[in-house]
Amino acid sequence: MKVISPILQFIYSTTMKYSYDESHSIGHSMKVLQNAHDICCKEENNYPIIKTQREIIYTAAALHDMCDKKYIDVDFGIERISELLENTNLIEKRETIIDIINTMSYSKVKQYGYPNLGNYQIAYHIVREADLLEAYDFDRSMIFHMHKTNGNFEDSYKNAYSLFETRVWKHFDDNLFVTDYSKSIGKELHEKSKIQVKNWKQIINKL
């Protein structure tokens, strides 16, 4: 049985029920899943084990925000993910999927470093990098901060800009990319985000 449909339905219902904003909605999950797919396709020759771990990678990529403490209690979110996977053919891979999700956030990596997931280490990095690549979207960051400030655009722009200066634009300085593909795409997205910021500055000056 294909599990993509129940997984995406679960994400949609979770984000609606627990008031996820657009920056972490099902659209974000779908983009991270596609990023994970792209990384797998480009890196499977470098890491042949990817070919046997795609289900784990794709599932973790899709579900990674369903226990995000910004929206839902972490333990409760993990419990819901576990219950979802219990009813699929991924039940034997459930522990690995949850381990990836529960250790991949930027804050946990900065605080604790990378976990040792043995044979699933590259799977972990692919999921983590797929999410990091989405962090380069400056508009998405502004949307998140507008959600936090009840739509205050000026404060949201300043907060997003500060986040990019202190975190996003330092991804390469912090050596957060492992795969060659993510390093390449990350550089492109880094420059694209600079253009996004420049465009917003021009728009703000005109309005």
Buried (B, 14 or more C-beta within 10 A) or exposed (E): EEBEEBBBEBBBEBBEEBEBBBBBBBEBBBBBBBBBBBBBEBBBEEBEEBEEBBBBBBBBBBBBBBBBEEBBEEEEBBEBBBEBBEEBEBEEBBEBBBBBBBBBBBEBBEEEEBBEBEEBBBBBBBBBBBBBBBBBBBBBBBBBBBBBBEEEEEBBBBBBBEBBEEBBBEBEEEEBBBBEBBBEBBEEBBEEBBEBBEEBEEEEEEE
